[in-house]
Amino acid sequence: MYFVIDQNPNGTFQFFIKSADHETIAMSKAFDTKHDVQRAVSIIMNGHLSPESHIEDLV
């Protein structure tokens, strides 16, 4: 799994989570700056999620 950071035509940034075979697993919301998106990716990679983080099972 790896992350790809991209800039949208409107100037915002987002990241994609890709599998080892380069399939897109997920994509983020739009961020205003590249720094903001890099910070979000860093938090995910380091596993420093907030205490409020949880899984919602809708099934």
N, C-alpha and C positions, 0 to 999 in steps of 0.2 A: 504494500500500500504506500502511496506517496501523494503529495499535495502539489497542485498546479495553481499558481496565482496568475490571474489575467485581468486586464483592464478592459472594461466595456466601452463601446463607442461614446457613451454619454459621460465618460470620465470617471465613473465609479470602478471599484475593484471587487473581485470576488475570488473564492478559491474553489477548486474541485478536488474531491478525494477520488483517486484512481486506484484500481486494483493492479496486481502485478502484471496482468495481461492488458493493461491500459484502458480498461473499461471504466466509465464514470460511475462511481458508487453513490456519490452525493455532491451537491453543490451548495454553497453558502448563500446567504443574503448578500446584498450589495453593501459595501463599505465605502466611506467617503475618501479615505486615504490608503495608500499602500501600507503605511505603518500600521494602521488599524487591522488590516487583514493579516499582516505578518504576526501581529500580537495574538490574534485569535488562533492562528495555526500553531503558534508556539505553545499556547495554553493547552490546546488539544494534544499536541505531541508530548508534552510534559505531564499530562494527566492531572493538571491542577484545576479540576473542575470545582465549581462551588458546592458547598454543603447542600444546597437546594437542588442539585442535579439528581435526576431520577429517570427511570424508564416508565413511560406510560403504556400500558398494555391495553389496547382498545379491543381486544378479541375476547 
